[in-house]
Amino acid sequence: MTITYADFEKVDIRVGLITRAEPFPEARKPAIRLWVDFGPGIGEKRSSAQLTRHYTPEGLVGRQVLAVVNFPPRQIGPVMSEVLVLGVPDEDGQVVLIGPRQDVPLGGKLF
């Protein structure tokens, strides 16, 4: 399926900083709860992500990631997920996070 640039612009992908992460034992599949700060204007948002193969909660804090910030919130068990943190699959289909290679201002929009 081909999309237009206008379609792409509808997806608001921003840089955020993981400020807090903790295990999410209530999830159906192993996951981690995340609190991600997108800076002024967007603020801190919550998410849940299936990241347990390559990441620990302690290792995620302080990491910059990319996330879709304009999806409607989604209830995942007891957690209201407000953003979709982005990743790509490794050779086994496990999530590897996407983020900038150097620190950039929070809230920066992907273009």
FISE-304117 format. One record per residue (C-alpha): residue in three letters; x, y, z. Coordinates in pm, whole numbers, padded with zeros to 5 digits, always signed. Each point is the difference from the previous one (the first is absolute). Layout:
BEGIN
ALAXYZ
...
***
This chain:
BEGIN
MET+00000+00000+00000
THR+00134+00341-00096
ILE-00072+00303+00220
THR+00044+00369-00062
TYR+00231+00229+00192
ALA-00313+00157+00151
ASP-00091-00348+00137
PHE+00348-00030+00156
GLU-00033+00344+00161
LYS-00309-00120+00189
VAL+00216-00236+00208
ASP+00159+00207+00278
ILE+00327-00173+00093
ARG+00201+00176+00274
VAL+00317-00049+00204
GLY-00055-00077+00365
LEU+00214-00090+00300
ILE-00088-00305+00209
THR-00016+00137+00355
ARG-00139-00307+00174
ALA-00038-00368-00087
GLU-00130-00293+00200
PRO-00104-00361-00058
PHE-00358-00056-00115
PRO-00085-00347+00139
GLU-00374+00041-00072
ALA+00060+00011-00378
ARG-00095-00308-00206
LYS+00346+00000-00163
PRO+00314+00109+00187
ALA+00013+00381-00007
ILE+00138+00309+00169
ARG-00197+00309+00106
LEU+00160+00322-00119
TRP-00029+00368+00087
VAL+00133+00212-00286
ASP+00064+00376+00018
PHE-00055+00186-00329
GLY+00082+00342+00142
PRO-00212+00316+00010
GLY-00323-00015-00195
ILE-00047-00377+00018
GLY+00139-00084+00344
GLU+00036-00346+00152
LYS-00202-00289-00148
ARG-00036-00365+00099
SER+00042-00309-00213
SER+00042-00375+00022
ALA+00243-00183-00226
GLN+00111-00360-00052
LEU+00371+00072+00047
THR+00107-00265+00249
ARG+00233-00194-00234
HIS+00256+00279-00051
TYR-00076+00249+00279
THR-00041+00023+00376
PRO-00200+00276+00168
GLU+00321+00141+00156
GLY+00177+00005-00338
LEU-00282+00191-00169
VAL-00004+00303+00230
GLY+00184+00291-00163
ARG-00034-00137-00353
GLN-00143+00215-00280
VAL-00259-00176-00218
LEU-00237+00078-00285
ALA-00374-00037+00057
VAL-00329+00074-00172
VAL-00170+00257+00222
ASN-00330+00055-00184
PHE-00169-00340+00027
PRO-00299-00011+00235
PRO+00081-00144+00346
ARG-00044-00378+00026
GLN-00072-00203+00311
ILE+00249-00285+00047
GLY-00105-00184+00315
PRO+00027+00248+00286
VAL+00216+00240-00208
MET-00129+00275-00228
SER+00254+00013-00284
GLU+00019+00354-00137
VAL+00279-00035-00259
LEU+00143-00272-00223
VAL+00375-00039+00054
LEU+00159-00108-00330
GLY+00233-00288-00072
VAL+00100-00250-00265
PRO+00027-00379+00029
ASP+00330-00178+00044
GLU+00068-00334-00173
ASP-00230-00173+00254
GLY-00281+00255-00028
GLN+00083+00167+00333
VAL-00026+00379+00031
VAL+00306+00222-00039
LEU-00080+00363+00084
ILE+00046+00286-00245
GLY+00156+00322+00122
PRO+00254+00265-00094
ARG+00372-00087+00017
GLN+00073+00323+00183
ASP-00205+00200+00247
VAL-00246+00238-00163
PRO-00258+00240+00148
LEU-00306-00175+00143
GLY-00315+00022-00209
GLY+00185+00027-00330
LYS-00221-00116-00288
LEU+00118-00263-00246
PHE+00004+00125-00358
***
